[in-house]
Amino acid sequence: MRKLMRTTLPDEVQCSLQDATSRGLTWDDFDKRQVRSCLRTMQSGLCAYCERKLDSLDARTRIDHFVPQSSPKGASRVFDWTNHYLSCDCRDTCDNHKSNDEREIVNPDTEDPVRYLTYLPTGSICAVPELPVEDARKAQNTIEILNLNYRSLADSRVIAFNRILKHSGESVLREFIRNHVVEFHTFCEFMLSRKQTAH
């Protein structure tokens, strides 16, 4: 998970969200294409939670309500832009796994996930060592609720890093990651920093 910068919505999209609220529409009745497109751009085409590259087909992505619609707080935030993230549609991770769990997790646009989460060379995620108790609980909730250590996901992080490294070399990869967002970006940065300290 990486830090995201919440963008300002174009006026027409903001108006459509406000109009849906005032008309009392349900989320299912709302045309989500523009919101999905804005989220995809804001997130550089990656899942907000696992950093997988998002499928170009809208049907294979999910707009997550960070505060679930079913919760008392979430009911008033259904059309709140600051409550939306674009998630991959993997059955076993991210929004599908999160569902309506209301435990507190890291919010990637109001908090910096690297303050809470770090990686192992195996592609697994763990809480940053020696966090205060509440922060450690939030980090662990994030890993569990989003199922970020799902075996195939952890393996995919390692495979993606090794594939990029093989085709570009370490120095080119380091420069590329500094200037571009890549699939599993935060894991690639972690692995490069490990390689640099090993030299």
DRENDO-1510 file (C-alpha; in Angstrom, 1 decimal, always signed):
<recs>
REC; n; res; u; v; w
REC; 1; MET; +0.0; +0.0; +0.0 .
REC; 2; ARG; +1.3; +3.4; -0.9 .
REC; 3; LYS; +0.5; +7.0; +0.0 .
REC; 4; LEU; -2.1; +8.5; -2.3 .
REC; 5; MET; -2.9; +12.1; -3.0 .
REC; 6; ARG; -6.6; +12.8; -3.1 .
REC; 7; THR; -7.3; +14.8; -6.2 .
REC; 8; THR; -10.0; +17.4; -6.7 .
REC; 9; LEU; -12.8; +16.1; -8.7 .
REC; 10; PRO; -13.8; +17.8; -12.0 .
REC; 11; ASP; -16.9; +20.0; -11.4 .
REC; 12; GLU; -19.2; +17.7; -13.4 .
REC; 13; VAL; -18.3; +14.6; -11.4 .
REC; 14; GLN; -18.6; +16.5; -8.1 .
REC; 15; CYS; -22.0; +17.7; -9.2 .
REC; 16; SER; -23.2; +14.2; -10.1 .
REC; 17; LEU; -22.2; +13.0; -6.6 .
REC; 18; GLN; -24.0; +15.9; -5.0 .
REC; 19; ASP; -27.1; +15.4; -7.2 .
REC; 20; ALA; -27.2; +11.6; -6.3 .
REC; 21; THR; -27.2; +12.5; -2.6 .
REC; 22; SER; -29.9; +15.2; -3.0 .
REC; 23; ARG; -32.1; +12.8; -5.1 .
REC; 24; GLY; -31.6; +10.0; -2.6 .
REC; 25; LEU; -30.2; +7.5; -5.1 .
REC; 26; THR; -28.7; +4.3; -4.0 .
REC; 27; TRP; -25.1; +3.4; -4.9 .
REC; 28; ASP; -26.4; +0.7; -7.2 .
REC; 29; ASP; -28.5; +3.2; -9.1 .
REC; 30; PHE; -25.6; +5.6; -9.6 .
REC; 31; ASP; -23.5; +5.7; -12.9 .
REC; 32; LYS; -20.0; +5.2; -11.5 .
REC; 33; ARG; -18.0; +5.4; -14.7 .
REC; 34; GLN; -16.7; +9.0; -14.1 .
REC; 35; VAL; -15.8; +8.3; -10.5 .
REC; 36; ARG; -14.1; +5.1; -11.4 .
REC; 37; SER; -12.0; +6.9; -14.1 .
REC; 38; CYS; -11.0; +9.7; -11.6 .
REC; 39; LEU; -10.0; +7.1; -9.0 .
REC; 40; ARG; -8.0; +5.1; -11.6 .
REC; 41; THR; -6.1; +8.3; -12.5 .
REC; 42; MET; -5.6; +9.3; -8.9 .
REC; 43; GLN; -4.2; +5.8; -8.1 .
REC; 44; SER; -1.9; +5.7; -11.2 .
REC; 45; GLY; -3.8; +2.6; -12.4 .
REC; 46; LEU; -3.0; +0.5; -9.3 .
REC; 47; CYS; -5.3; -1.0; -6.7 .
REC; 48; ALA; -5.4; +1.4; -3.6 .
REC; 49; TYR; -4.7; -1.5; -1.3 .
REC; 50; CYS; -2.5; -4.2; -2.9 .
REC; 51; GLU; -0.9; -2.1; -5.7 .
REC; 52; ARG; -1.8; -4.7; -8.4 .
REC; 53; LYS; -2.2; -3.2; -11.8 .
REC; 54; LEU; -5.9; -2.6; -12.3 .
REC; 55; ASP; -7.6; -4.3; -15.2 .
REC; 56; SER; -8.7; -1.9; -17.9 .
REC; 57; LEU; -12.2; -3.5; -17.8 .
REC; 58; ASP; -14.4; -1.6; -15.3 .
REC; 59; ALA; -16.2; -4.8; -14.5 .
REC; 60; ARG; -13.0; -6.1; -13.0 .
REC; 61; THR; -12.5; -3.3; -10.5 .
REC; 62; ARG; -14.5; -2.3; -7.5 .
REC; 63; ILE; -15.2; +1.1; -6.0 .
REC; 64; ASP; -14.6; +0.6; -2.3 .
REC; 65; HIS; -16.3; +2.7; +0.4 .
REC; 66; PHE; -13.5; +3.1; +2.9 .
REC; 67; VAL; -16.1; +3.6; +5.6 .
REC; 68; PRO; -18.6; +0.8; +4.7 .
REC; 69; GLN; -22.0; +1.9; +3.4 .
REC; 70; SER; -23.6; -0.5; +5.9 .
REC; 71; SER; -22.0; +1.3; +8.9 .
REC; 72; PRO; -23.7; +4.1; +10.8 .
REC; 73; LYS; -21.0; +6.5; +9.7 .
REC; 74; GLY; -20.8; +5.2; +6.2 .
REC; 75; ALA; -24.5; +5.7; +5.4 .
REC; 76; SER; -24.0; +9.4; +5.1 .
REC; 77; ARG; -20.8; +9.0; +3.0 .
REC; 78; VAL; -22.0; +6.8; +0.1 .
REC; 79; PHE; -21.4; +9.6; -2.4 .
REC; 80; ASP; -18.5; +11.3; -0.6 .
REC; 81; TRP; -15.5; +11.4; -2.9 .
REC; 82; THR; -13.1; +11.2; +0.1 .
REC; 83; ASN; -14.6; +7.8; +1.0 .
REC; 84; HIS; -13.9; +6.1; -2.3 .
REC; 85; TYR; -11.0; +4.0; -3.5 .
REC; 86; LEU; -10.6; +1.8; -6.6 .
REC; 87; SER; -9.8; -1.8; -5.7 .
REC; 88; CYS; -8.9; -4.8; -7.7 .
REC; 89; ASP; -11.7; -7.4; -8.0 .
REC; 90; CYS; -9.6; -10.3; -6.7 .
REC; 91; ARG; -11.9; -12.6; -4.8 .
REC; 92; ASP; -9.5; -13.2; -1.9 .
REC; 93; THR; -8.0; -9.8; -1.2 .
REC; 94; CYS; -8.7; -6.1; -0.9 .
REC; 95; ASP; -12.3; -4.8; -1.1 .
REC; 96; ASN; -13.8; -8.2; -1.7 .
REC; 97; HIS; -12.1; -9.5; +1.5 .
REC; 98; LYS; -12.7; -6.3; +3.5 .
REC; 99; SER; -16.4; -6.4; +2.8 .
REC; 100; ASN; -18.1; -4.5; +5.7 .
REC; 101; ASP; -15.5; -5.0; +8.3 .
REC; 102; GLU; -15.4; -1.8; +10.4 .
REC; 103; ARG; -12.2; -2.3; +12.3 .
REC; 104; GLU; -9.7; +0.6; +11.8 .
REC; 105; ILE; -7.2; +0.2; +8.9 .
REC; 106; VAL; -4.6; +2.5; +7.4 .
REC; 107; ASN; -6.3; +5.1; +5.1 .
REC; 108; PRO; -3.9; +5.6; +2.1 .
REC; 109; ASP; -4.7; +9.2; +1.4 .
REC; 110; THR; -4.8; +10.6; +5.0 .
REC; 111; GLU; -1.9; +8.5; +6.4 .
REC; 112; ASP; +1.4; +7.3; +5.0 .
REC; 113; PRO; +1.2; +3.5; +4.9 .
REC; 114; VAL; +5.0; +3.1; +5.1 .
REC; 115; ARG; +4.7; +4.5; +8.7 .
REC; 116; TYR; +2.7; +1.3; +9.5 .
REC; 117; LEU; +3.6; -1.4; +7.0 .
REC; 118; THR; +6.9; -2.8; +5.7 .
REC; 119; TYR; +7.8; -5.8; +3.6 .
REC; 120; LEU; +9.8; -9.0; +3.8 .
REC; 121; PRO; +11.9; -10.2; +0.9 .
REC; 122; THR; +9.3; -13.0; +0.5 .
REC; 123; GLY; +6.7; -10.4; -0.6 .
REC; 124; SER; +4.8; -10.6; +2.6 .
REC; 125; ILE; +3.8; -7.5; +4.5 .
REC; 126; CYS; +4.2; -6.9; +8.3 .
REC; 127; ALA; +3.8; -4.2; +10.8 .
REC; 128; VAL; +6.7; -1.8; +11.2 .
REC; 129; PRO; +8.6; -3.0; +14.3 .
REC; 130; GLU; +8.1; -1.1; +17.6 .
REC; 131; LEU; +5.0; +0.8; +16.7 .
REC; 132; PRO; +2.8; +2.1; +19.5 .
REC; 133; VAL; +0.1; -0.4; +20.4 .
REC; 134; GLU; -2.7; +1.3; +18.6 .
REC; 135; ASP; -0.7; +1.8; +15.5 .
REC; 136; ALA; +0.5; -1.8; +15.5 .
REC; 137; ARG; -3.2; -2.9; +15.8 .
REC; 138; LYS; -4.1; -0.7; +12.9 .
REC; 139; ALA; -1.3; -2.2; +10.8 .
REC; 140; GLN; -2.3; -5.7; +11.7 .
REC; 141; ASN; -5.9; -5.0; +10.9 .
REC; 142; THR; -4.9; -3.6; +7.5 .
REC; 143; ILE; -3.0; -6.8; +6.7 .
REC; 144; GLU; -5.7; -9.1; +7.9 .
REC; 145; ILE; -8.8; -7.3; +6.7 .
REC; 146; LEU; -7.4; -6.7; +3.2 .
REC; 147; ASN; -5.7; -10.1; +3.2 .
REC; 148; LEU; -2.5; -8.5; +1.9 .
REC; 149; ASN; -0.4; -11.6; +2.7 .
REC; 150; TYR; -2.5; -13.9; +0.5 .
REC; 151; ARG; +0.1; -16.3; -0.9 .
REC; 152; SER; -0.4; -15.6; -4.6 .
REC; 153; LEU; -0.3; -11.9; -3.9 .
REC; 154; ALA; +3.0; -12.1; -2.0 .
REC; 155; ASP; +4.4; -14.3; -4.8 .
REC; 156; SER; +3.3; -11.8; -7.4 .
REC; 157; ARG; +5.2; -9.0; -5.7 .
REC; 158; VAL; +8.4; -11.0; -5.9 .
REC; 159; ILE; +7.8; -12.1; -9.5 .
REC; 160; ALA; +7.1; -8.5; -10.6 .
REC; 161; PHE; +10.2; -7.1; -9.0 .
REC; 162; ASN; +12.4; -9.9; -10.4 .
REC; 163; ARG; +10.9; -9.5; -13.9 .
REC; 164; ILE; +11.5; -5.7; -13.9 .
REC; 165; LEU; +15.0; -6.1; -12.5 .
REC; 166; LYS; +15.9; -8.8; -15.0 .
REC; 167; HIS; +14.9; -6.6; -18.0 .
REC; 168; SER; +16.3; -3.3; -16.8 .
REC; 169; GLY; +19.1; -3.8; -14.3 .
REC; 170; GLU; +19.3; -2.2; -10.8 .
REC; 171; SER; +20.4; +1.3; -11.7 .
REC; 172; VAL; +17.9; +1.7; -14.5 .
REC; 173; LEU; +15.1; +0.3; -12.3 .
REC; 174; ARG; +16.0; +2.6; -9.4 .
REC; 175; GLU; +15.8; +5.7; -11.7 .
REC; 176; PHE; +12.6; +4.4; -13.3 .
REC; 177; ILE; +10.9; +3.9; -10.0 .
REC; 178; ARG; +11.9; +7.3; -8.8 .
REC; 179; ASN; +10.0; +8.8; -11.8 .
REC; 180; HIS; +7.2; +6.4; -12.5 .
REC; 181; VAL; +4.6; +4.3; -10.6 .
REC; 182; VAL; +4.9; +0.6; -11.3 .
REC; 183; GLU; +2.9; -2.4; -10.2 .
REC; 184; PHE; +3.7; -3.3; -6.5 .
REC; 185; HIS; +5.6; +0.0; -6.4 .
REC; 186; THR; +6.2; +0.1; -2.6 .
REC; 187; PHE; +7.6; -3.5; -2.6 .
REC; 188; CYS; +10.0; -2.6; -5.4 .
REC; 189; GLU; +11.2; +0.4; -3.5 .
REC; 190; PHE; +11.7; -1.7; -0.4 .
REC; 191; MET; +13.7; -4.3; -2.4 .
REC; 192; LEU; +15.9; -1.7; -4.0 .
REC; 193; SER; +16.6; -0.1; -0.6 .
REC; 194; ARG; +17.6; -3.5; +0.8 .
REC; 195; LYS; +19.9; -4.1; -2.2 .
REC; 196; GLN; +21.5; -0.6; -1.7 .
REC; 197; THR; +22.2; -1.2; +2.0 .
REC; 198; ALA; +23.6; -4.6; +1.2 .
REC; 199; HIS; +26.3; -3.1; -1.0 .
</recs>
